[in-house]
Amino acid sequence: MADEKMKLENQICFSLYATTREMTKLYRPLLADLNITYPQYLVLLALWETNPLTVKELGKRLYLDSGTLTPMLKRMETEGLLVRERSKEDERSVVVSLTIKGEEAEEKASCIPDLLLGNIDLDEEKILQLKETLNRMLEATQEKQ
């Protein structure tokens, strides 16, 4: 292959994809005690920050469409972590709220960020710089859509 930019190892999208998969693997054992998946953890993080949220607001915060989010929310409701109810103000809108079990999970999960960082051999400053760069990249990609 003559064109270096076409090599897999030179693709930023591949680096992001592979890193995301590996990060998710690191989360798996940390989330096992809560019996949740990484995407479910993201839902809980959003709700621990702002409870309740509409499905639409949740989807916007997590960059997920309702077709992806709704089945996950149904499973989490079955597990007793949250409830979904039609909004009293707008019946077209579904409001997602934490249950007591969902609220209590926050205390159990509070150690996860530190444990995860302990599994990554980078200093905190480099990780914060990377996070800022990725946030700017996310904003830039959203502006193009």
Residue frames as a rotation matrix with the C-alpha (Angstrom) as fourth column:
MET 1
0.590 0.807 0.000 0.00
0.807 -0.590 0.000 0.00
0.000 0.000 -1.000 0.00
ALA 2
-0.294 -0.752 0.590 1.57
0.758 -0.559 -0.335 3.24
0.582 0.349 0.735 -1.12
ASP 3
-0.023 0.382 0.924 -0.67
-0.181 -0.910 0.372 5.63
0.983 -0.159 0.090 0.80
GLU 4
-0.850 -0.432 -0.303 0.29
0.217 0.238 -0.947 5.80
0.481 -0.870 -0.109 4.51
LYS 5
-0.711 0.608 0.352 -2.97
-0.702 -0.588 -0.402 7.54
-0.038 -0.533 0.845 5.47
MET 6
0.205 0.831 -0.518 -4.88
-0.803 0.445 0.395 4.42
0.559 0.335 0.759 4.41
LYS 7
-0.598 -0.443 -0.668 -3.17
0.024 0.823 -0.568 2.12
0.801 -0.355 -0.482 6.90
LEU 8
0.391 0.792 -0.468 -5.38
0.463 0.270 0.844 0.87
0.795 -0.547 -0.261 9.71
GLU 9
0.028 -0.480 -0.877 -2.85
1.000 0.001 0.032 1.95
-0.015 -0.877 0.480 12.35
ASN 10
-0.913 -0.402 0.069 -3.04
0.406 -0.911 0.073 5.55
0.034 0.095 0.995 11.08
GLN 11
-0.256 0.912 0.321 -6.83
0.267 -0.252 0.930 5.85
0.929 0.323 -0.179 11.41
ILE 12
-0.840 0.006 0.543 -8.02
-0.473 -0.502 -0.725 7.97
0.268 -0.865 0.424 14.33
CYS 13
0.184 0.983 0.027 -11.42
-0.910 0.160 0.383 6.29
0.372 -0.095 0.923 14.10
PHE 14
0.374 -0.099 -0.922 -9.79
0.069 0.995 -0.079 2.91
0.925 -0.034 0.378 14.68
SER 15
-0.731 -0.678 -0.073 -7.82
0.170 -0.078 -0.982 4.18
0.661 -0.731 0.173 17.67
LEU 16
-0.551 0.616 0.562 -11.02
-0.820 -0.523 -0.232 5.58
0.151 -0.589 0.794 19.19
TYR 17
0.432 0.766 -0.477 -12.96
-0.690 0.621 0.372 2.38
0.581 0.168 0.797 18.43
ALA 18
0.094 -0.476 -0.874 -10.32
0.263 0.859 -0.439 0.01
0.960 -0.189 0.206 19.82
THR 19
-0.873 -0.431 0.228 -9.73
-0.061 -0.369 -0.927 2.15
0.484 -0.824 0.296 22.92
THR 20
-0.208 0.891 0.403 -13.46
-0.945 -0.290 0.154 2.32
0.254 -0.349 0.902 23.59
ARG 21
0.541 0.387 -0.747 -13.74
-0.296 0.919 0.262 -1.48
0.787 0.079 0.611 23.40
GLU 22
-0.282 -0.748 -0.600 -10.78
0.430 0.461 -0.776 -1.93
0.858 -0.477 0.192 25.75
MET 23
-0.820 0.056 0.570 -12.11
-0.458 -0.662 -0.594 0.66
0.344 -0.748 0.568 28.22
THR 24
0.222 0.974 0.033 -15.47
-0.868 0.182 0.462 -1.10
0.444 -0.131 0.886 28.25
LYS 25
0.324 -0.202 -0.924 -13.66
0.173 0.973 -0.152 -4.36
0.930 -0.111 0.350 29.07
LEU 26
-0.761 -0.648 -0.030 -11.98
0.185 -0.173 -0.967 -2.63
0.622 -0.741 0.252 32.03
TYR 27
-0.496 0.656 0.569 -15.38
-0.823 -0.564 -0.068 -1.50
0.276 -0.502 0.819 33.31
ARG 28
0.076 0.648 -0.758 -16.96
-0.371 0.724 0.582 -4.97
0.925 0.237 0.296 33.11
PRO 29
-0.255 -0.161 -0.953 -15.56
0.666 0.685 -0.294 -6.39
0.701 -0.710 -0.067 36.39
LEU 30
-0.991 -0.135 -0.011 -16.10
0.104 -0.711 -0.695 -3.06
0.086 -0.690 0.719 38.17
LEU 31
-0.466 0.884 0.024 -19.78
-0.849 -0.455 0.270 -3.08
0.249 0.106 0.963 37.23
ALA 32
-0.513 0.230 -0.827 -20.33
-0.002 0.963 0.268 -6.77
0.858 0.139 -0.494 38.02
ASP 33
-0.887 0.158 -0.435 -21.32
0.458 0.166 -0.873 -6.08
-0.066 -0.973 -0.220 41.65
LEU 34
-0.597 0.694 -0.401 -24.02
-0.493 -0.713 -0.499 -3.73
-0.633 -0.100 0.768 40.43
ASN 35
-0.357 0.405 0.842 -25.13
0.573 0.807 -0.145 -6.28
-0.738 0.431 -0.520 37.82
ILE 36
0.711 0.535 -0.456 -25.20
-0.009 -0.641 -0.767 -3.63
-0.703 0.550 -0.451 35.09
THR 37
0.359 -0.552 0.752 -23.59
0.933 0.226 -0.280 -3.11
-0.016 0.802 0.597 31.71
TYR 38
-0.673 -0.691 -0.264 -21.46
0.665 -0.721 0.192 -0.14
-0.323 -0.046 0.945 30.74
PRO 39
-0.664 0.475 0.578 -24.30
0.189 -0.640 0.744 1.57
0.724 0.603 0.335 28.79
GLN 40
0.429 0.824 -0.370 -26.57
0.585 0.058 0.809 1.08
0.688 -0.564 -0.457 31.82
TYR 41
-0.063 -0.575 -0.816 -23.85
0.952 -0.280 0.124 2.67
-0.300 -0.769 0.565 33.98
LEU 42
-0.902 -0.269 0.336 -23.96
0.389 -0.845 0.367 5.72
0.185 0.462 0.867 31.69
VAL 43
-0.039 0.966 0.257 -27.75
0.264 -0.238 0.935 5.95
0.964 0.105 -0.246 32.15
LEU 44
0.525 0.221 -0.822 -27.30
0.826 0.100 0.555 5.81
0.205 -0.970 -0.130 35.92
LEU 45
-0.534 -0.778 -0.331 -24.55
0.816 -0.576 0.039 8.45
-0.221 -0.249 0.943 35.83
ALA 46
-0.736 0.313 0.600 -26.87
0.169 -0.773 0.612 10.80
0.655 0.552 0.516 33.95
LEU 47
0.316 0.946 -0.067 -29.74
0.245 -0.013 0.969 10.14
0.917 -0.323 -0.236 36.37
TRP 48
0.192 -0.319 -0.928 -27.55
0.981 0.057 0.183 10.48
-0.005 -0.946 0.324 39.47
GLU 49
-0.842 -0.540 0.015 -26.64
0.539 -0.837 0.099 13.90
-0.041 0.092 0.995 38.15
THR 50
-0.730 0.678 -0.086 -30.20
-0.684 -0.724 0.088 14.94
-0.003 0.123 0.992 37.15
ASN 51
-0.842 0.507 -0.183 -33.19
0.503 0.861 0.070 12.92
0.193 -0.033 -0.981 38.31
PRO 52
0.296 0.255 0.920 -35.68
0.445 0.816 -0.370 12.66
-0.845 0.519 0.128 36.63
LEU 53
-0.667 -0.408 -0.623 -34.99
-0.415 -0.492 0.766 13.04
-0.619 0.769 0.159 32.91
THR 54
0.582 0.790 -0.192 -37.18
-0.601 0.258 -0.757 12.47
-0.548 0.556 0.625 29.89
VAL 55
0.479 -0.380 0.791 -36.15
0.556 0.829 0.062 9.74
-0.680 0.410 0.608 27.47
LYS 56
0.811 -0.138 0.569 -35.46
0.451 -0.472 -0.757 12.49
0.373 0.870 -0.321 24.94
GLU 57
0.741 -0.553 0.380 -33.17
-0.652 -0.728 0.211 14.37
0.160 -0.404 -0.900 27.37
LEU 58
0.471 -0.547 0.692 -31.42
-0.255 0.666 0.701 11.15
-0.844 -0.507 0.175 28.33
GLY 59
0.632 -0.176 0.755 -30.87
0.704 0.538 -0.463 10.23
-0.325 0.824 0.464 24.69
LYS 60
0.852 -0.303 0.427 -29.43
0.011 -0.805 -0.593 13.65
0.523 0.510 -0.683 23.97
ARG 61
0.610 -0.634 0.476 -27.02
-0.763 -0.306 0.569 13.47
-0.214 -0.710 -0.670 26.92
LEU 62
0.190 -0.512 0.838 -25.86
-0.161 0.826 0.541 9.95
-0.969 -0.237 0.075 25.99
TYR 63
-0.373 -0.270 -0.888 -25.91
-0.874 -0.218 0.433 10.42
-0.311 0.938 -0.154 22.19
LEU 64
-0.920 0.164 0.357 -28.35
0.209 0.974 0.089 7.51
-0.333 0.156 -0.930 21.85
ASP 65
-0.626 0.772 -0.110 -31.56
-0.546 -0.334 0.768 7.27
0.557 0.541 0.631 19.87
SER 66
-0.062 0.697 0.715 -34.77
-0.976 0.107 -0.188 6.07
-0.207 -0.710 0.673 21.48
GLY 67
0.694 0.309 -0.651 -34.60
-0.534 0.827 -0.176 2.78
0.483 0.470 0.739 19.56
THR 68
-0.180 -0.842 -0.508 -31.38
0.084 0.501 -0.861 1.95
0.980 -0.198 -0.020 21.41
LEU 69
-0.780 -0.198 0.593 -32.29
-0.473 -0.433 -0.767 3.55
0.409 -0.879 0.244 24.71
THR 70
0.098 0.955 0.280 -35.84
-0.947 0.002 0.323 2.22
0.307 -0.297 0.904 25.22
PRO 71
0.585 0.129 -0.800 -34.97
-0.052 0.991 0.122 -1.53
0.809 -0.030 0.587 25.38
MET 72
-0.487 -0.829 -0.275 -32.13
0.329 0.118 -0.937 -0.77
0.809 -0.547 0.215 27.79
LEU 73
-0.669 0.306 0.678 -34.43
-0.669 -0.645 -0.370 1.32
0.324 -0.700 0.636 30.01
LYS 74
0.457 0.858 -0.234 -37.00
-0.686 0.507 0.521 -1.51
0.566 -0.078 0.821 29.99
ARG 75
0.230 -0.458 -0.859 -34.34
0.368 0.858 -0.359 -3.95
0.901 -0.233 0.366 31.23
MET 76
-0.804 -0.569 0.172 -33.24
0.101 -0.416 -0.903 -1.51
0.586 -0.709 0.393 33.91
GLU 77
-0.227 0.818 0.528 -36.84
-0.899 -0.384 0.209 -1.04
0.374 -0.428 0.823 34.98
THR 78
0.599 0.400 -0.693 -37.25
-0.223 0.915 0.336 -4.83
0.769 -0.047 0.638 35.23
GLU 79
-0.181 -0.784 -0.594 -34.14
0.576 0.405 -0.710 -4.88
0.797 -0.471 0.378 37.45
GLY 80
0.566 0.557 -0.607 -35.76
0.811 -0.246 0.531 -2.27
0.146 -0.793 -0.591 39.70
LEU 81
-0.447 -0.853 -0.269 -33.24
0.872 -0.482 0.081 0.52
-0.199 -0.199 0.960 39.05
LEU 82
-0.949 0.154 -0.276 -35.63
-0.203 -0.967 0.156 3.02
-0.243 0.204 0.948 37.52
VAL 83
-0.113 0.952 0.284 -39.23
0.630 0.290 -0.720 3.65
-0.768 0.098 -0.633 36.50
ARG 84
-0.978 -0.056 0.199 -40.62
0.198 -0.539 0.819 5.06
0.062 0.840 0.539 33.27
GLU 85
-0.170 0.956 -0.240 -43.84
0.712 -0.050 -0.701 7.03
-0.682 -0.289 -0.672 33.31
ARG 86
-0.021 0.284 0.959 -45.71
0.858 -0.487 0.162 9.20
0.513 0.826 -0.233 30.85
SER 87
-0.943 -0.331 -0.018 -45.29
0.306 -0.849 -0.431 12.88
0.127 -0.412 0.902 31.62
LYS 88
-0.158 0.915 -0.370 -48.33
0.824 -0.084 -0.560 14.48
-0.544 -0.393 -0.741 33.22
GLU 89
-0.089 0.052 -0.995 -47.61
-0.184 -0.982 -0.035 17.71
-0.979 0.180 0.097 31.28
ASP 90
0.011 -0.003 -1.000 -47.07
-0.996 -0.093 -0.010 16.02
-0.093 0.996 -0.004 27.89
GLU 91
0.587 0.345 0.733 -48.31
-0.422 0.902 -0.087 12.47
-0.691 -0.258 0.675 27.35
ARG 92
0.907 -0.314 -0.280 -46.00
-0.173 0.328 -0.929 12.08
0.383 0.891 0.243 24.34
SER 93
0.015 -0.963 0.271 -43.01
-0.677 -0.209 -0.706 12.33
0.736 -0.173 -0.655 26.68
VAL 94
0.717 0.114 -0.688 -41.73
0.321 0.822 0.471 9.54
0.619 -0.558 0.553 28.93
VAL 95
0.412 -0.531 0.741 -40.03
-0.798 -0.603 0.012 10.50
0.440 -0.596 -0.671 32.19
VAL 96
0.318 -0.440 -0.840 -37.32
0.326 0.882 -0.339 8.26
0.890 -0.166 0.424 33.65
SER 97
0.442 -0.121 0.889 -36.76
-0.779 -0.543 0.313 8.34
0.444 -0.831 -0.334 37.43
LEU 98
-0.607 -0.715 -0.347 -34.48
-0.349 0.632 -0.691 6.41
0.714 -0.298 -0.634 39.74
THR 99
0.637 0.665 -0.390 -35.95
0.076 0.449 0.890 4.01
0.767 -0.596 0.236 42.26
ILE 100
0.797 -0.365 0.480 -34.50
-0.569 -0.191 0.800 3.67
-0.201 -0.911 -0.360 45.75
LYS 101
0.632 -0.573 0.522 -32.40
0.472 0.818 0.328 0.77
-0.615 0.039 0.787 44.44
GLY 102
0.517 -0.415 0.749 -31.12
0.718 -0.266 -0.643 2.99
0.466 0.870 0.160 41.62
GLU 103
0.718 -0.231 0.656 -30.27
-0.401 -0.908 0.119 5.78
0.569 -0.348 -0.745 44.05
GLU 104
0.789 -0.399 0.468 -28.50
-0.344 0.345 0.873 3.37
-0.509 -0.850 0.135 46.41
ALA 105
0.722 -0.524 0.452 -26.39
0.684 0.637 -0.355 2.04
-0.102 0.565 0.819 43.54
GLU 106
0.724 -0.460 0.513 -24.62
-0.102 -0.807 -0.581 5.42
0.682 0.369 -0.632 43.39
GLU 107
0.609 -0.510 0.608 -22.86
-0.762 -0.163 0.627 4.78
-0.220 -0.845 -0.488 46.70
LYS 108
0.603 -0.364 0.710 -21.70
0.215 0.931 0.295 1.35
-0.768 -0.025 0.640 45.51
ALA 109
0.672 -0.272 0.688 -20.49
0.727 0.069 -0.683 2.87
0.138 0.960 0.244 42.23
SER 110
0.979 -0.201 -0.027 -18.66
-0.192 -0.963 0.188 5.82
-0.064 -0.179 -0.982 43.78
CYS 111
0.289 -0.927 0.239 -15.34
-0.209 0.183 0.961 3.93
-0.934 -0.328 -0.141 43.79
ILE 112
0.626 0.029 0.780 -15.51
0.609 0.606 -0.512 3.00
-0.487 0.795 0.361 40.09
PRO 113
0.943 -0.300 0.144 -13.80
-0.100 -0.668 -0.738 6.09
0.318 0.681 -0.660 38.59
ASP 114
0.372 -0.849 0.375 -10.79
-0.902 -0.236 0.360 5.73
-0.217 -0.472 -0.854 40.91
LEU 115
0.247 -0.250 0.936 -10.57
-0.062 0.960 0.272 1.98
-0.967 -0.125 0.221 40.35
LEU 116
0.867 0.107 0.487 -10.70
0.461 0.197 -0.865 2.47
-0.188 0.975 0.121 36.60
LEU 117
0.788 -0.609 0.091 -7.94
-0.523 -0.740 -0.423 5.09
0.325 0.286 -0.901 36.66
GLY 118
0.263 -0.685 0.680 -5.87
-0.719 0.330 0.611 2.65
-0.643 -0.650 -0.405 38.71
ASN 119
0.433 -0.020 0.901 -6.08
0.365 0.918 -0.155 0.22
-0.824 0.396 0.405 35.78
ILE 120
0.874 -0.126 0.470 -4.67
0.412 -0.324 -0.852 2.74
0.259 0.938 -0.231 33.28
ASP 121
0.200 -0.909 -0.365 -0.96
0.876 -0.001 0.483 3.48
-0.439 -0.416 0.796 33.29
LEU 122
-0.153 -0.208 0.966 -1.24
0.598 -0.798 -0.077 7.21
0.787 0.566 0.246 32.50
ASP 123
-0.844 -0.135 -0.518 -0.94
0.516 -0.467 -0.718 10.10
-0.145 -0.874 0.464 34.89
GLU 124
-0.014 0.959 -0.282 -4.07
0.790 -0.162 -0.591 12.03
-0.612 -0.231 -0.756 35.74
GLU 125
-0.112 -0.084 -0.990 -2.95
-0.254 -0.961 0.111 15.16
-0.961 0.264 0.087 33.87
LYS 126
-0.931 -0.266 -0.250 -2.58
-0.310 0.218 0.925 13.24
-0.192 0.939 -0.285 30.59
ILE 127
-0.622 0.771 0.135 -5.99
0.779 0.627 0.008 11.65
-0.078 0.111 -0.991 31.06
LEU 128
0.127 0.668 -0.733 -7.59
0.478 -0.689 -0.545 15.05
-0.869 -0.281 -0.407 31.69
GLN 129
-0.456 -0.362 -0.813 -5.91
-0.507 -0.645 0.572 16.47
-0.731 0.673 0.110 28.58
LEU 130
-0.989 0.114 0.091 -7.18
0.144 0.662 0.736 13.54
0.023 0.741 -0.671 26.54
LYS 131
-0.266 0.951 -0.156 -10.71
0.875 0.171 -0.453 14.02
-0.404 -0.257 -0.878 27.90
GLU 132
0.050 0.235 -0.971 -10.64
-0.028 -0.971 -0.237 17.72
-0.998 0.039 -0.042 26.96
THR 133
-0.772 -0.403 -0.491 -9.39
-0.499 -0.094 0.862 16.89
-0.394 0.910 -0.128 23.46
LEU 134
-0.854 0.494 0.165 -12.09
0.519 0.780 0.350 14.24
0.044 0.384 -0.922 22.99
ASN 135
-0.026 0.868 -0.496 -14.78
0.674 -0.351 -0.650 16.65
-0.738 -0.352 -0.576 24.21
ARG 136
-0.182 -0.105 -0.978 -13.63
-0.462 -0.868 0.179 19.26
-0.868 0.485 0.109 21.67
MET 137
-0.967 -0.198 -0.158 -13.61
-0.236 0.473 0.849 16.57
-0.093 0.859 -0.504 18.98
LEU 138
-0.536 0.841 0.069 -17.15
0.801 0.533 -0.274 15.50
-0.267 -0.091 -0.959 19.93
GLU 139
0.121 0.557 -0.822 -18.35
0.206 -0.824 -0.528 19.10
-0.971 -0.106 -0.215 19.75
ALA 140
-0.510 -0.409 -0.757 -16.66
-0.606 -0.453 0.654 19.56
-0.610 0.792 -0.017 16.37
THR 141
-0.980 0.171 0.105 -18.29
0.198 0.752 0.628 16.43
0.028 0.636 -0.771 14.95
GLN 142
-0.222 0.952 -0.212 -21.71
0.807 0.057 -0.588 17.51
-0.547 -0.301 -0.781 16.26
GLU 143
-0.084 0.135 -0.987 -21.34
-0.216 -0.970 -0.114 20.91
-0.973 0.204 0.110 14.54
LYS 144
-0.845 -0.332 -0.419 -20.90
-0.471 0.091 0.878 19.09
-0.253 0.939 -0.233 11.19
GLN 145
-0.802 0.573 0.169 -24.20
0.593 0.797 0.111 17.25
-0.071 0.190 -0.979 11.48
